Amino acid sequence: MATFVLIHGGGDSGWAWHLLEAELRARGHETAAPDLPSDQPSAGLGDYADAVVEAVGESQNPVVVVGHSYGAFTAPLVAERLRAGVLVLLAGMIPAPGERPDDWWETTGCNEARETAGLAAIEGPFESFYHDVPRVLAEESMRREREECSRSGNEPWPLPTWPDVPTKFIVCKDDHFFPPEFFRGLARARLGITPDEIGGGHCVALSRPKELADLLVGYVKG
Protein backbone atom coordinates (compact mmCIF):
# COMPACT_ATOMS: atom_id res chain seq x y z
CA MET A 1 0.00 0.00 0.00
CA ALA A 2 1.15 3.52 -0.80
CA THR A 3 -0.17 7.02 -0.18
CA PHE A 4 -0.55 8.96 -3.43
CA VAL A 5 -0.33 12.72 -2.91
CA LEU A 6 -1.97 14.39 -5.89
CA ILE A 7 -1.23 18.06 -6.64
CA HIS A 8 -3.45 19.79 -9.18
CA GLY A 9 -2.45 22.29 -11.83
CA GLY A 10 -2.99 26.02 -12.13
CA GLY A 11 -6.52 27.31 -11.61
CA ASP A 12 -7.70 23.78 -10.88
CA SER A 13 -8.84 21.96 -7.73
CA GLY A 14 -8.44 18.62 -6.02
CA TRP A 15 -11.68 17.51 -7.68
CA ALA A 16 -9.71 16.97 -10.90
CA TRP A 17 -8.25 13.80 -9.36
CA HIS A 18 -11.47 12.18 -8.12
CA LEU A 19 -11.67 9.47 -10.80
CA LEU A 20 -8.00 8.60 -10.37
CA GLU A 21 -8.45 8.50 -6.60
CA ALA A 22 -11.24 5.96 -7.00
CA GLU A 23 -9.00 3.78 -9.18
CA LEU A 24 -6.09 3.95 -6.74
CA ARG A 25 -8.25 3.24 -3.70
CA ALA A 26 -9.81 0.25 -5.49
CA ARG A 27 -6.27 -1.11 -5.73
CA GLY A 28 -5.79 -0.76 -1.97
CA HIS A 29 -3.92 2.55 -1.84
CA GLU A 30 -4.60 5.79 0.02
CA THR A 31 -4.85 9.21 -1.59
CA ALA A 32 -4.74 12.89 -0.70
CA ALA A 33 -5.77 15.53 -3.23
CA PRO A 34 -6.18 18.87 -1.44
CA ASP A 35 -7.13 22.18 -2.98
CA LEU A 36 -4.11 24.46 -3.09
CA PRO A 37 -4.67 27.96 -1.65
CA SER A 38 -4.11 29.32 -5.14
CA ASP A 39 -7.07 31.69 -4.96
CA GLN A 40 -5.62 33.52 -1.96
CA PRO A 41 -3.70 36.66 -3.01
CA SER A 42 -1.05 36.24 -0.29
CA ALA A 43 -0.27 32.58 -1.05
CA GLY A 44 3.08 31.59 -2.53
CA LEU A 45 4.69 28.30 -3.48
CA GLY A 46 5.68 27.65 0.13
CA ASP A 47 2.06 28.07 1.18
CA TYR A 48 1.01 25.62 -1.51
CA ALA A 49 3.47 23.04 -0.14
CA ASP A 50 2.32 23.71 3.44
CA ALA A 51 -1.29 23.02 2.47
CA VAL A 52 -0.40 19.69 0.87
CA VAL A 53 1.82 18.51 3.73
CA GLU A 54 -0.86 19.43 6.26
CA ALA A 55 -3.50 17.52 4.28
CA VAL A 56 -1.36 14.38 4.16
CA GLY A 57 -0.48 14.40 7.84
CA GLU A 58 1.41 11.40 9.16
CA SER A 59 1.55 8.50 6.71
CA GLN A 60 3.00 5.12 7.55
CA ASN A 61 2.94 4.14 3.88
CA PRO A 62 5.48 4.85 1.15
CA VAL A 63 4.57 8.23 -0.35
CA VAL A 64 4.23 8.95 -4.06
CA VAL A 65 3.90 12.64 -4.94
CA VAL A 66 2.29 13.47 -8.27
CA GLY A 67 2.29 17.02 -9.68
CA HIS A 68 0.20 17.90 -12.74
CA SER A 69 1.11 20.78 -15.03
CA TYR A 70 1.75 23.88 -12.86
CA GLY A 71 1.63 21.57 -9.84
CA ALA A 72 5.18 20.54 -10.79
CA PHE A 73 6.44 23.72 -9.11
CA THR A 74 4.95 22.52 -5.81
CA ALA A 75 5.45 18.74 -6.06
CA PRO A 76 9.25 18.69 -5.50
CA LEU A 77 8.87 20.87 -2.39
CA VAL A 78 6.34 18.40 -1.00
CA ALA A 79 8.35 15.34 -2.02
CA GLU A 80 11.40 16.64 -0.16
CA ARG A 81 9.46 17.42 3.00
CA LEU A 82 7.56 14.13 3.03
CA ARG A 83 10.64 12.11 2.07
CA ALA A 84 8.70 10.60 -0.79
CA GLY A 85 9.69 7.32 -2.35
CA VAL A 86 8.79 8.54 -5.84
CA LEU A 87 8.10 11.94 -7.39
CA VAL A 88 6.00 11.96 -10.57
CA LEU A 89 5.46 14.93 -12.86
CA LEU A 90 2.43 14.52 -15.11
CA ALA A 91 2.78 16.87 -18.07
CA GLY A 92 4.56 18.97 -15.47
CA MET A 93 6.30 22.33 -15.80
CA ILE A 94 9.73 21.19 -14.61
CA PRO A 95 11.24 24.06 -12.61
CA ALA A 96 14.88 25.07 -12.30
CA PRO A 97 16.42 26.60 -9.16
CA GLY A 98 15.60 30.29 -8.92
CA GLU A 99 13.23 30.22 -11.89
CA ARG A 100 9.97 32.11 -11.60
CA PRO A 101 6.90 30.28 -12.93
CA ASP A 102 5.98 33.35 -14.96
CA ASP A 103 9.38 33.19 -16.70
CA TRP A 104 9.27 29.43 -17.33
CA TRP A 105 7.43 29.75 -20.63
CA GLU A 106 10.23 31.75 -22.21
CA THR A 107 13.26 30.29 -20.45
CA THR A 108 12.30 26.73 -21.44
CA GLY A 109 11.29 27.65 -24.99
CA CYS A 110 7.74 26.45 -24.38
CA ASN A 111 6.07 29.40 -26.07
CA GLU A 112 8.12 28.88 -29.21
CA ALA A 113 7.45 25.13 -29.13
CA ARG A 114 3.70 25.73 -28.88
CA GLU A 115 3.84 28.07 -31.87
CA THR A 116 5.86 25.60 -33.92
CA ALA A 117 3.49 22.74 -33.07
CA GLY A 118 0.45 24.84 -33.94
CA LEU A 119 -0.95 24.57 -30.41
CA ALA A 120 -0.90 28.31 -29.74
CA ALA A 121 -3.62 28.70 -32.37
CA ILE A 122 -6.00 26.31 -30.57
CA GLU A 123 -8.73 28.33 -28.93
CA GLY A 124 -10.99 27.36 -26.06
CA PRO A 125 -10.53 24.95 -23.15
CA PHE A 126 -12.64 22.22 -24.73
CA GLU A 127 -9.97 21.82 -27.41
CA SER A 128 -6.79 22.75 -25.55
CA PHE A 129 -7.41 20.95 -22.24
CA TYR A 130 -10.51 18.77 -22.48
CA HIS A 131 -10.68 17.54 -26.07
CA ASP A 132 -10.81 13.88 -24.96
CA VAL A 133 -12.66 14.38 -21.66
CA PRO A 134 -16.41 13.55 -21.55
CA ARG A 135 -18.29 16.81 -21.96
CA VAL A 136 -20.11 16.57 -18.63
CA LEU A 137 -16.80 16.17 -16.79
CA ALA A 138 -15.18 18.98 -18.75
CA GLU A 139 -18.03 21.35 -17.94
CA GLU A 140 -17.92 20.42 -14.25
CA SER A 141 -14.15 20.94 -14.19
CA MET A 142 -14.54 24.38 -15.75
CA ARG A 143 -17.24 25.25 -13.24
CA ARG A 144 -14.76 24.53 -10.47
CA GLU A 145 -11.93 26.64 -11.94
CA ARG A 146 -10.35 29.25 -9.67
CA GLU A 147 -8.18 32.27 -10.33
CA GLU A 148 -4.46 31.65 -9.78
CA CYS A 149 -2.91 34.25 -7.47
CA SER A 150 -0.08 36.29 -8.94
CA ARG A 151 2.34 35.88 -6.02
CA SER A 152 3.20 32.25 -6.74
CA GLY A 153 4.00 33.05 -10.36
CA ASN A 154 6.40 35.81 -9.36
CA GLU A 155 8.36 33.82 -6.77
CA PRO A 156 11.69 32.19 -7.64
CA TRP A 157 11.54 28.44 -7.23
CA PRO A 158 13.16 28.01 -3.79
CA LEU A 159 15.10 24.73 -3.94
CA PRO A 160 18.84 25.03 -4.73
CA THR A 161 18.87 21.60 -6.42
CA TRP A 162 16.41 18.93 -7.44
CA PRO A 163 15.39 16.86 -4.39
CA ASP A 164 17.09 13.51 -3.87
CA VAL A 165 13.95 11.58 -4.78
CA PRO A 166 13.56 9.11 -7.67
CA THR A 167 11.71 11.12 -10.30
CA LYS A 168 9.44 10.07 -13.15
CA PHE A 169 7.94 12.17 -15.91
CA ILE A 170 4.79 11.28 -17.85
CA VAL A 171 4.16 12.77 -21.28
CA CYS A 172 0.56 12.90 -22.51
CA LYS A 173 0.93 11.87 -26.13
CA ASP A 174 -2.18 13.70 -27.35
CA ASP A 175 -1.69 16.88 -25.31
CA HIS A 176 -3.14 19.92 -27.11
CA PHE A 177 -1.62 22.40 -24.67
CA PHE A 178 2.01 21.32 -24.13
CA PRO A 179 3.76 19.79 -27.17
CA PRO A 180 4.75 16.20 -26.28
CA GLU A 181 8.10 16.52 -28.06
CA PHE A 182 8.89 19.65 -26.06
CA PHE A 183 8.38 17.76 -22.80
CA ARG A 184 10.47 14.81 -24.00
CA GLY A 185 13.38 17.19 -24.52
CA LEU A 186 12.83 19.14 -21.31
CA ALA A 187 12.73 15.96 -19.22
CA ARG A 188 16.05 14.87 -20.70
CA ALA A 189 17.62 18.32 -20.29
CA ARG A 190 16.45 19.15 -16.77
CA LEU A 191 16.02 15.74 -15.16
CA GLY A 192 18.31 13.54 -17.22
CA ILE A 193 15.53 10.99 -17.78
CA THR A 194 13.53 9.54 -20.64
CA PRO A 195 9.86 10.10 -19.83
CA ASP A 196 7.13 7.51 -19.82
CA GLU A 197 4.14 8.15 -22.06
CA ILE A 198 0.39 7.74 -21.87
CA GLY A 199 -2.27 8.21 -24.51
CA GLY A 200 -4.63 11.09 -23.98
CA GLY A 201 -4.70 14.84 -23.66
CA HIS A 202 -3.61 17.22 -20.95
CA CYS A 203 -6.24 16.11 -18.42
CA VAL A 204 -5.70 12.34 -18.47
CA ALA A 205 -6.79 12.02 -14.84
CA LEU A 206 -10.29 12.73 -16.16
CA SER A 207 -10.07 11.08 -19.58
CA ARG A 208 -8.06 7.93 -18.75
CA PRO A 209 -7.99 7.43 -14.98
CA LYS A 210 -7.61 3.65 -15.15
CA GLU A 211 -4.61 3.77 -17.49
CA LEU A 212 -3.00 6.51 -15.38
CA ALA A 213 -3.58 4.51 -12.18
CA ASP A 214 -1.96 1.46 -13.78
CA LEU A 215 1.12 3.52 -14.64
CA LEU A 216 1.39 5.11 -11.19
CA VAL A 217 0.94 1.83 -9.34
CA GLY A 218 3.66 0.36 -11.51
CA TYR A 219 6.10 2.88 -10.03
CA VAL A 220 5.29 1.59 -6.55
CA LYS A 221 5.77 -2.01 -7.58
CA GLY A 222 8.98 -1.10 -9.35
C-alpha positions as CSV (number, residue, x, y, z in Angstrom):
1,M,0.0,0.0,0.0
2,A,1.2,3.5,-0.8
3,T,-0.2,7.0,-0.2
4,F,-0.5,9.0,-3.4
5,V,-0.3,12.7,-2.9
6,L,-2.0,14.4,-5.9
7,I,-1.2,18.1,-6.6
8,H,-3.4,19.8,-9.2
9,G,-2.4,22.3,-11.8
10,G,-3.0,26.0,-12.1
11,G,-6.5,27.3,-11.6
12,D,-7.7,23.8,-10.9
13,S,-8.8,22.0,-7.7
14,G,-8.4,18.6,-6.0
15,W,-11.7,17.5,-7.7
16,A,-9.7,17.0,-10.9
17,W,-8.2,13.8,-9.4
18,H,-11.5,12.2,-8.1
19,L,-11.7,9.5,-10.8
20,L,-8.0,8.6,-10.4
21,E,-8.4,8.5,-6.6
22,A,-11.2,6.0,-7.0
23,E,-9.0,3.8,-9.2
24,L,-6.1,4.0,-6.7
25,R,-8.3,3.2,-3.7
26,A,-9.8,0.3,-5.5
27,R,-6.3,-1.1,-5.7
28,G,-5.8,-0.8,-2.0
29,H,-3.9,2.6,-1.8
30,E,-4.6,5.8,0.0
31,T,-4.8,9.2,-1.6
32,A,-4.7,12.9,-0.7
33,A,-5.8,15.5,-3.2
34,P,-6.2,18.9,-1.4
35,D,-7.1,22.2,-3.0
36,L,-4.1,24.5,-3.1
37,P,-4.7,28.0,-1.7
38,S,-4.1,29.3,-5.1
39,D,-7.1,31.7,-5.0
40,Q,-5.6,33.5,-2.0
41,P,-3.7,36.7,-3.0
42,S,-1.1,36.2,-0.3
43,A,-0.3,32.6,-1.1
44,G,3.1,31.6,-2.5
45,L,4.7,28.3,-3.5
46,G,5.7,27.6,0.1
47,D,2.1,28.1,1.2
48,Y,1.0,25.6,-1.5
49,A,3.5,23.0,-0.1
50,D,2.3,23.7,3.4
51,A,-1.3,23.0,2.5
52,V,-0.4,19.7,0.9
53,V,1.8,18.5,3.7
54,E,-0.9,19.4,6.3
55,A,-3.5,17.5,4.3
56,V,-1.4,14.4,4.2
57,G,-0.5,14.4,7.8
58,E,1.4,11.4,9.2
59,S,1.5,8.5,6.7
60,Q,3.0,5.1,7.5
61,N,2.9,4.1,3.9
62,P,5.5,4.9,1.2
63,V,4.6,8.2,-0.3
64,V,4.2,8.9,-4.1
65,V,3.9,12.6,-4.9
66,V,2.3,13.5,-8.3
67,G,2.3,17.0,-9.7
68,H,0.2,17.9,-12.7
69,S,1.1,20.8,-15.0
70,Y,1.8,23.9,-12.9
71,G,1.6,21.6,-9.8
72,A,5.2,20.5,-10.8
73,F,6.4,23.7,-9.1
74,T,5.0,22.5,-5.8
75,A,5.5,18.7,-6.1
76,P,9.2,18.7,-5.5
77,L,8.9,20.9,-2.4
78,V,6.3,18.4,-1.0
79,A,8.4,15.3,-2.0
80,E,11.4,16.6,-0.2
81,R,9.5,17.4,3.0
82,L,7.6,14.1,3.0
83,R,10.6,12.1,2.1
84,A,8.7,10.6,-0.8
85,G,9.7,7.3,-2.4
86,V,8.8,8.5,-5.8
87,L,8.1,11.9,-7.4
88,V,6.0,12.0,-10.6
89,L,5.5,14.9,-12.9
90,L,2.4,14.5,-15.1
91,A,2.8,16.9,-18.1
92,G,4.6,19.0,-15.5
93,M,6.3,22.3,-15.8
94,I,9.7,21.2,-14.6
95,P,11.2,24.1,-12.6
96,A,14.9,25.1,-12.3
97,P,16.4,26.6,-9.2
98,G,15.6,30.3,-8.9
99,E,13.2,30.2,-11.9
100,R,10.0,32.1,-11.6
101,P,6.9,30.3,-12.9
102,D,6.0,33.4,-15.0
103,D,9.4,33.2,-16.7
104,W,9.3,29.4,-17.3
105,W,7.4,29.8,-20.6
106,E,10.2,31.8,-22.2
107,T,13.3,30.3,-20.5
108,T,12.3,26.7,-21.4
109,G,11.3,27.6,-25.0
110,C,7.7,26.4,-24.4
111,N,6.1,29.4,-26.1
112,E,8.1,28.9,-29.2
113,A,7.5,25.1,-29.1
114,R,3.7,25.7,-28.9
115,E,3.8,28.1,-31.9
116,T,5.9,25.6,-33.9
117,A,3.5,22.7,-33.1
118,G,0.4,24.8,-33.9
119,L,-0.9,24.6,-30.4
120,A,-0.9,28.3,-29.7
121,A,-3.6,28.7,-32.4
122,I,-6.0,26.3,-30.6
123,E,-8.7,28.3,-28.9
124,G,-11.0,27.4,-26.1
125,P,-10.5,25.0,-23.1
126,F,-12.6,22.2,-24.7
127,E,-10.0,21.8,-27.4
128,S,-6.8,22.8,-25.6
129,F,-7.4,20.9,-22.2
130,Y,-10.5,18.8,-22.5
131,H,-10.7,17.5,-26.1
132,D,-10.8,13.9,-25.0
133,V,-12.7,14.4,-21.7
134,P,-16.4,13.5,-21.6
135,R,-18.3,16.8,-22.0
136,V,-20.1,16.6,-18.6
137,L,-16.8,16.2,-16.8
138,A,-15.2,19.0,-18.8
139,E,-18.0,21.3,-17.9
140,E,-17.9,20.4,-14.2
141,S,-14.2,20.9,-14.2
142,M,-14.5,24.4,-15.8
143,R,-17.2,25.3,-13.2
144,R,-14.8,24.5,-10.5
145,E,-11.9,26.6,-11.9
146,R,-10.3,29.2,-9.7
147,E,-8.2,32.3,-10.3
148,E,-4.5,31.6,-9.8
149,C,-2.9,34.2,-7.5
150,S,-0.1,36.3,-8.9
151,R,2.3,35.9,-6.0
152,S,3.2,32.2,-6.7
153,G,4.0,33.0,-10.4
154,N,6.4,35.8,-9.4
155,E,8.4,33.8,-6.8
156,P,11.7,32.2,-7.6
157,W,11.5,28.4,-7.2
158,P,13.2,28.0,-3.8
159,L,15.1,24.7,-3.9
160,P,18.8,25.0,-4.7
161,T,18.9,21.6,-6.4
162,W,16.4,18.9,-7.4
163,P,15.4,16.9,-4.4
164,D,17.1,13.5,-3.9
165,V,13.9,11.6,-4.8
166,P,13.6,9.1,-7.7
167,T,11.7,11.1,-10.3
168,K,9.4,10.1,-13.1
169,F,7.9,12.2,-15.9
170,I,4.8,11.3,-17.9
171,V,4.2,12.8,-21.3
172,C,0.6,12.9,-22.5
173,K,0.9,11.9,-26.1
174,D,-2.2,13.7,-27.3
175,D,-1.7,16.9,-25.3
176,H,-3.1,19.9,-27.1
177,F,-1.6,22.4,-24.7
178,F,2.0,21.3,-24.1
179,P,3.8,19.8,-27.2
180,P,4.8,16.2,-26.3
181,E,8.1,16.5,-28.1
182,F,8.9,19.7,-26.1
183,F,8.4,17.8,-22.8
184,R,10.5,14.8,-24.0
185,G,13.4,17.2,-24.5
186,L,12.8,19.1,-21.3
187,A,12.7,16.0,-19.2
188,R,16.1,14.9,-20.7
189,A,17.6,18.3,-20.3
190,R,16.5,19.2,-16.8
191,L,16.0,15.7,-15.2
192,G,18.3,13.5,-17.2
193,I,15.5,11.0,-17.8
194,T,13.5,9.5,-20.6
195,P,9.9,10.1,-19.8
196,D,7.1,7.5,-19.8
197,E,4.1,8.2,-22.1
198,I,0.4,7.7,-21.9
199,G,-2.3,8.2,-24.5
200,G,-4.6,11.1,-24.0
201,G,-4.7,14.8,-23.7
202,H,-3.6,17.2,-20.9
203,C,-6.2,16.1,-18.4
204,V,-5.7,12.3,-18.5
205,A,-6.8,12.0,-14.8
206,L,-10.3,12.7,-16.2
207,S,-10.1,11.1,-19.6
208,R,-8.1,7.9,-18.8
209,P,-8.0,7.4,-15.0
210,K,-7.6,3.6,-15.2
211,E,-4.6,3.8,-17.5
212,L,-3.0,6.5,-15.4
213,A,-3.6,4.5,-12.2
214,D,-2.0,1.5,-13.8
215,L,1.1,3.5,-14.6
216,L,1.4,5.1,-11.2
217,V,0.9,1.8,-9.3
218,G,3.7,0.4,-11.5
219,Y,6.1,2.9,-10.0
220,V,5.3,1.6,-6.5
221,K,5.8,-2.0,-7.6
222,G,9.0,-1.1,-9.3
